[in-house]
Amino acid sequence: LRSEFFAVDGSTSMKEEYLNAERLLNEDLIINNEDETQGPQILIYHTHASEDFVDSVPGDPSTTIVGAGERLTELLEEYGFRVLHDTGVYDQERDNAYEKALPAVEQILKENPGIEVVIDLHRDEMPEDRRLVVELDGRPTAQFMFFNGMSRTTKGKIDHLENPYLADNLAFSFQMQVASNEYYPGIARRIYLKAYRYNMHICPKTLLIELGAQNNTLEEIRNACEPLAHILDLVLSGQEPVREMQE
């Protein structure tokens, strides 16, 4: 399970209790879609809103990861989800971005108690000679990766970065990976596990996604938003193939 689905950072230790396929698959991630008066169900935001791509236009946020977030928002709304896209910029000083983003996201959740899913959308950084792209239906499409903060180094638990929803976070990323592998083989890199918390403690259904990298094109990124939205719909609606694996 570990070798097929996870890549563990050298700074991080992975407790065996978290590598339980039955538990990961049986987590109920179906989103409540009955009461449309409750406001948004999904929050998309960007800890690193300034992350851009090879052909981004300087000064135009629609050509950065924020633009990718807007495209993902539109697609999820087409699936019937109610989505709030926060375009706040928290990485004027990149080293403090997570600390700056946390109170803003907590305030959004306080004002919108119907939000069940929080997605922090990033793009990765790759060596220039490595491009994260696959062909999907004849179109160049950026690969993506689900990321989990484990609040645990090789020396043990990081007490001041506790995450009571760690198991829930892992189940979310794992079910997303299962659906990705079934419907779009090769589009999702292995789930990356790293020592710290990355604000994934704010709610059970929290997902951090690395969508492409700095040397992907905007076309590749936009193309990738379509399968990503489909996979989110599969998991949050309780559709196949996760249900098949559970059975």
C-alpha positions as CSV (number, residue, x, y, z in Angstrom):
1,L,0.0,0.0,0.0
2,R,2.8,2.4,0.9
3,S,4.8,1.9,-2.2
4,E,1.8,2.0,-4.6
5,F,0.0,5.0,-3.1
6,F,2.4,7.1,-1.0
7,A,5.7,9.0,-1.3
8,V,7.1,9.8,2.2
9,D,9.4,12.7,2.6
10,G,12.7,12.0,4.3
11,S,11.8,14.3,7.2
12,T,8.7,12.3,8.0
13,S,7.7,9.1,9.8
14,M,4.6,7.2,8.8
15,K,2.8,5.2,11.5
16,E,1.6,1.8,10.3
17,E,-1.9,2.5,11.9
18,Y,-2.6,5.0,9.2
19,L,-1.9,2.5,6.4
20,N,-5.1,0.6,6.7
21,A,-6.8,0.3,3.3
22,E,-10.2,-0.7,4.7
23,R,-10.3,2.3,7.1
24,L,-9.2,4.7,4.4
25,L,-11.8,3.4,1.9
26,N,-14.6,3.2,4.4
27,E,-14.5,6.9,5.5
28,D,-17.7,8.5,4.5
29,L,-16.9,11.6,2.5
30,I,-20.3,12.2,0.9
31,I,-21.1,15.9,1.1
32,N,-24.5,17.1,2.2
33,N,-26.3,18.4,-0.8
34,E,-29.9,18.6,0.4
35,D,-30.3,22.1,1.8
36,E,-29.3,24.8,-0.7
37,T,-30.1,27.6,1.8
38,Q,-27.0,26.7,3.8
39,G,-24.6,28.5,1.5
40,P,-21.3,27.2,0.1
41,Q,-20.3,23.6,0.7
42,I,-16.7,23.8,-0.6
43,L,-14.0,26.4,0.0
44,I,-11.1,26.7,-2.5
45,Y,-8.2,29.0,-1.4
46,H,-4.5,29.4,-2.1
47,T,-1.9,29.6,0.6
48,H,0.5,30.5,-2.2
49,A,-1.7,32.6,-4.5
50,S,1.4,34.0,-6.3
51,E,2.4,30.7,-7.8
52,D,2.4,31.0,-11.6
53,F,3.2,29.0,-14.7
54,V,5.6,29.2,-17.7
55,D,3.3,31.4,-19.7
56,S,1.6,33.4,-17.0
57,V,1.2,37.1,-17.6
58,P,2.9,39.2,-14.9
59,G,0.3,41.1,-12.8
60,D,-2.6,39.0,-14.1
61,P,-3.8,36.7,-11.3
62,S,-6.2,34.9,-13.7
63,T,-3.0,33.3,-15.2
64,T,-1.7,32.1,-11.9
65,I,-2.9,29.3,-9.6
66,V,-5.8,31.7,-8.7
67,G,-7.0,31.4,-12.2
68,A,-6.8,27.6,-11.9
69,G,-8.9,27.8,-8.8
70,E,-11.5,29.9,-10.6
71,R,-11.7,27.3,-13.4
72,L,-12.0,24.5,-10.8
73,T,-14.8,26.5,-9.1
74,E,-16.7,26.8,-12.3
75,L,-16.5,23.1,-13.1
76,L,-17.5,22.0,-9.6
77,E,-20.5,24.4,-9.8
78,E,-21.5,22.6,-13.0
79,Y,-21.6,19.4,-11.0
80,G,-24.0,21.0,-8.7
81,F,-21.7,22.0,-5.8
82,R,-21.8,25.4,-4.1
83,V,-18.3,26.7,-4.0
84,L,-16.7,29.7,-2.4
85,H,-13.4,30.7,-4.0
86,D,-11.1,32.8,-1.8
87,T,-8.6,34.8,-3.9
88,G,-6.8,36.3,-0.9
89,V,-3.0,36.7,-1.3
90,Y,-1.2,35.3,1.8
91,D,2.3,34.8,0.4
92,Q,3.8,38.3,0.2
93,E,6.3,36.7,2.5
94,R,6.3,33.0,1.5
95,D,7.8,31.7,4.7
96,N,4.9,33.1,6.7
97,A,2.1,32.2,4.3
98,Y,0.5,29.4,6.3
99,E,0.4,31.5,9.4
100,K,-1.1,34.4,7.6
101,A,-3.7,32.2,5.7
102,L,-5.0,30.4,8.8
103,P,-7.0,33.1,10.5
104,A,-8.5,34.2,7.2
105,V,-9.7,30.7,6.4
106,E,-11.0,30.2,10.0
107,Q,-13.0,33.4,9.6
108,I,-14.4,32.2,6.3
109,L,-15.5,28.9,7.9
110,K,-17.0,30.8,10.9
111,E,-19.1,32.9,8.5
112,N,-20.1,30.0,6.3
113,P,-20.8,27.0,8.7
114,G,-22.2,24.9,5.8
115,I,-18.7,24.4,4.3
116,E,-17.7,20.8,4.6
117,V,-14.7,20.7,2.2
118,V,-11.6,22.9,2.2
119,I,-9.2,22.7,-0.8
120,D,-5.8,24.5,-0.7
121,L,-4.8,24.6,-4.3
122,H,-1.1,25.0,-5.2
123,R,1.3,24.2,-7.9
124,D,4.6,22.3,-7.4
125,E,8.2,23.2,-8.1
126,M,10.1,20.9,-10.4
127,P,13.5,20.7,-12.1
128,E,13.2,22.5,-15.4
129,D,14.0,19.3,-17.3
130,R,11.0,17.5,-15.7
131,R,7.5,18.3,-16.9
132,L,4.4,17.0,-15.2
133,V,2.2,16.4,-18.2
134,V,0.3,13.4,-19.7
135,E,-1.9,13.1,-22.9
136,L,-5.6,12.9,-22.0
137,D,-8.1,12.6,-24.9
138,G,-5.4,14.0,-27.2
139,R,-4.8,17.0,-25.0
140,P,-1.7,17.9,-23.0
141,T,-2.8,17.7,-19.3
142,A,-0.9,18.6,-16.2
143,Q,-0.4,15.9,-13.6
144,F,-1.4,16.6,-10.0
145,M,-0.6,15.4,-6.6
146,F,-2.5,15.1,-3.3
147,F,-0.4,16.1,-0.2
148,N,-0.8,15.4,3.5
149,G,0.9,17.0,6.4
150,M,1.5,14.4,9.0
151,S,2.4,16.5,12.1
152,R,5.2,14.0,12.7
153,T,8.9,14.0,11.9
154,T,11.3,11.0,12.1
155,K,11.8,11.9,15.7
156,G,8.1,11.7,16.6
157,K,5.0,13.7,16.9
158,I,5.1,17.5,16.6
159,D,3.0,18.4,19.7
160,H,2.4,22.0,18.9
161,L,1.1,21.1,15.4
162,E,-1.6,18.6,16.4
163,N,-4.1,17.6,13.8
164,P,-7.2,15.8,15.1
165,Y,-8.4,15.2,11.6
166,L,-5.3,13.5,10.2
167,A,-7.0,10.2,9.6
168,D,-9.9,12.0,7.8
169,N,-7.4,14.0,5.7
170,L,-5.6,10.8,4.7
171,A,-8.9,9.1,3.8
172,F,-9.9,12.0,1.5
173,S,-6.6,12.0,-0.4
174,F,-6.6,8.2,-0.6
175,Q,-10.0,8.0,-2.1
176,M,-9.1,10.8,-4.5
177,Q,-6.1,8.8,-5.5
178,V,-8.1,5.6,-6.0
179,A,-10.6,7.4,-8.3
180,S,-7.8,9.1,-10.2
181,N,-6.0,5.8,-10.8
182,E,-9.2,4.1,-12.0
183,Y,-10.5,6.9,-14.4
184,Y,-7.3,8.7,-15.4
185,P,-4.3,6.4,-15.0
186,G,-1.1,8.3,-14.6
187,I,-2.6,11.7,-14.0
188,A,-2.1,11.6,-10.2
189,R,1.4,11.3,-8.7
190,R,1.7,9.3,-5.5
191,I,0.3,11.0,-2.4
192,Y,3.1,13.0,-0.8
193,L,3.4,12.8,3.0
194,K,5.5,15.5,4.8
195,A,6.2,16.2,8.4
196,Y,4.3,19.4,9.2
197,R,0.6,20.3,9.4
198,Y,0.0,22.8,6.5
199,N,-3.3,24.0,8.0
200,M,-5.0,20.7,7.3
201,H,-6.4,20.6,10.8
202,I,-9.2,23.1,10.1
203,C,-11.8,20.5,9.1
204,P,-12.0,16.7,8.4
205,K,-12.4,17.0,4.6
206,T,-9.3,19.1,3.9
207,L,-7.3,18.5,0.8
208,L,-4.1,20.1,-0.4
209,I,-3.5,19.7,-4.1
210,E,-0.3,20.4,-6.1
211,L,-1.6,21.1,-9.6
212,G,1.2,20.9,-12.1
213,A,4.4,22.9,-11.7
214,Q,6.1,26.1,-12.6
215,N,7.0,24.8,-16.1
216,N,3.5,23.7,-17.1
217,T,1.5,25.9,-19.5
218,L,-1.9,27.4,-18.7
219,E,-3.5,25.2,-21.3
220,E,-2.1,22.1,-19.5
221,I,-3.3,23.4,-16.1
222,R,-6.8,24.2,-17.4
223,N,-7.1,20.8,-19.0
224,A,-6.2,19.2,-15.7
225,C,-9.0,21.0,-13.9
226,E,-11.6,18.9,-15.7
227,P,-10.5,15.4,-14.5
228,L,-9.8,16.9,-11.1
229,A,-13.4,18.2,-10.8
230,H,-14.7,14.9,-12.0
231,I,-12.7,13.0,-9.3
232,L,-13.9,15.4,-6.6
233,D,-17.5,14.7,-7.8
234,L,-17.0,11.0,-7.7
235,V,-15.6,11.0,-4.1
236,L,-17.9,13.7,-2.6
237,S,-21.0,12.1,-4.2
238,G,-20.1,8.5,-3.1
239,Q,-19.9,7.2,-6.7
240,E,-17.7,4.4,-8.2
241,P,-15.0,3.2,-8.1
242,V,-14.5,3.8,-4.3
243,R,-17.8,2.1,-3.5
244,E,-16.7,-0.9,-5.6
245,M,-13.5,-1.3,-3.7
246,Q,-15.4,-1.0,-0.4
247,E,-17.6,-3.9,-1.4
